[in-house]
Amino acid sequence: MISLPYGTTVYRLRARSVYDPVSDSMVEGDWGTPDSIAIPEAFIAQSSTASVPGATRTQVLESKSLFCAPDADVQMGDRIQDGEGGPIYPVDGVPAADVNPFTGWQPVREVPLQRAVG
């Protein structure tokens, strides 16, 4: 297991399951009170930003990467909060935990994040 001793704690937010009477099953979708777990020794790094001007406003697309332990419970559709009360970034892609086929070693997991501001 890799350690990021100077990392910070981020929070994985996941929509709660709710009952859907149409399909008679539980489906994800309640963001009012999401499930939250702490992911210690992680960090969020800047990847890129892009300014998208419009007729009445300018929007900035911010791409970042979450670096965390390879066994962290992060899935597509989750959101990552940078510390308590910090900005929230939707997971933008399918997080994968690669394994070296020769040694079984796993590096830190990189999870792509993106949000629009403005």
C-alpha positions as CSV (number, residue, x, y, z in Angstrom):
1,M,0.0,0.0,0.0
2,I,1.3,3.4,-0.9
3,S,1.2,6.2,1.6
4,L,0.7,10.0,1.0
5,P,1.8,11.3,4.4
6,Y,1.3,14.9,3.5
7,G,-2.1,14.3,1.8
8,T,-5.3,15.7,3.2
9,T,-8.7,14.1,3.9
10,V,-11.3,14.4,1.1
11,Y,-14.8,13.1,1.2
12,R,-16.5,10.8,-1.3
13,L,-20.2,11.7,-1.7
14,R,-22.6,9.2,-3.2
15,A,-26.3,9.6,-3.9
16,R,-28.5,7.5,-1.6
17,S,-30.8,4.8,-3.0
18,V,-34.5,5.6,-3.1
19,Y,-37.5,3.4,-3.9
20,D,-38.8,3.8,-7.4
21,P,-42.4,2.7,-7.6
22,V,-42.4,2.5,-11.4
23,S,-39.6,-0.1,-11.5
24,D,-40.4,-1.5,-8.0
25,S,-36.8,-1.3,-7.1
26,M,-34.2,0.8,-5.3
27,V,-32.4,3.3,-7.6
28,E,-29.7,5.9,-6.9
29,G,-30.6,9.5,-7.1
30,D,-31.1,11.3,-3.8
31,W,-28.4,14.0,-3.5
32,G,-30.3,15.7,-0.6
33,T,-28.3,13.8,2.0
34,P,-25.6,11.8,0.2
35,D,-23.6,9.0,1.8
36,S,-20.2,10.4,2.7
37,I,-17.0,8.6,3.6
38,A,-13.6,10.1,4.4
39,I,-10.6,9.3,2.2
40,P,-7.5,10.1,4.2
41,E,-4.0,10.8,2.8
42,A,-5.3,11.9,-0.6
43,F,-4.8,15.1,-2.6
44,I,-6.4,16.9,-5.5
45,A,-4.1,18.3,-8.1
46,Q,-4.9,20.8,-10.9
47,S,-4.9,19.3,-14.4
48,S,-6.1,22.1,-16.6
49,T,-8.6,24.9,-16.9
50,A,-10.4,26.2,-20.0
51,S,-12.3,29.4,-20.4
52,V,-15.5,29.1,-22.4
53,P,-16.9,32.5,-23.2
54,G,-20.6,32.9,-24.0
55,A,-22.9,35.7,-25.0
56,T,-23.7,36.8,-21.5
57,R,-21.1,35.1,-19.3
58,T,-17.8,33.3,-19.2
59,Q,-17.6,29.7,-17.8
60,V,-14.4,28.0,-16.7
61,L,-14.1,24.2,-17.0
62,E,-11.8,23.0,-14.3
63,S,-10.2,19.5,-14.7
64,K,-8.4,18.0,-11.6
65,S,-7.2,14.6,-10.5
66,L,-7.8,12.9,-7.2
67,F,-4.8,10.8,-6.0
68,C,-5.7,8.3,-3.3
69,A,-5.2,4.7,-2.1
70,P,-5.9,2.1,-4.8
71,D,-8.6,0.5,-2.7
72,A,-10.6,3.8,-2.0
73,D,-14.3,3.3,-2.7
74,V,-14.8,5.8,-5.6
75,Q,-17.0,5.1,-8.6
76,M,-18.3,6.9,-11.6
77,G,-21.2,9.1,-10.6
78,D,-19.7,9.9,-7.2
79,R,-18.7,13.4,-6.2
80,I,-15.5,14.4,-4.3
81,Q,-15.4,17.2,-1.7
82,D,-12.0,18.8,-1.1
83,G,-12.0,18.8,2.7
84,E,-14.9,19.8,4.9
85,G,-16.9,22.6,3.2
86,G,-14.5,22.7,0.2
87,P,-15.5,22.6,-3.4
88,I,-17.2,19.6,-4.8
89,Y,-16.0,17.9,-8.0
90,P,-18.0,15.2,-9.9
91,V,-16.0,12.1,-10.9
92,D,-15.4,12.5,-14.7
93,G,-14.7,9.0,-15.9
94,V,-14.2,5.5,-14.7
95,P,-11.8,5.2,-11.8
96,A,-9.4,2.3,-12.2
97,A,-6.8,0.8,-9.8
98,D,-4.1,-0.6,-12.1
99,V,-1.9,-3.5,-10.9
100,N,1.6,-4.2,-12.2
101,P,1.2,-7.7,-13.9
102,F,4.8,-8.7,-12.9
103,T,4.9,-7.7,-9.3
104,G,1.3,-7.1,-8.2
105,W,2.2,-3.6,-7.0
106,Q,-0.5,-0.9,-7.2
107,P,0.4,2.8,-7.4
108,V,-1.9,5.5,-6.1
109,R,-5.2,5.7,-7.9
110,E,-5.8,8.7,-10.1
111,V,-9.5,9.7,-10.4
112,P,-10.4,12.3,-13.0
113,L,-12.6,15.2,-11.7
114,Q,-14.2,18.1,-13.5
115,R,-16.5,20.9,-12.7
116,A,-17.8,24.0,-14.4
117,V,-17.5,27.4,-12.6
118,G,-19.5,30.5,-13.7
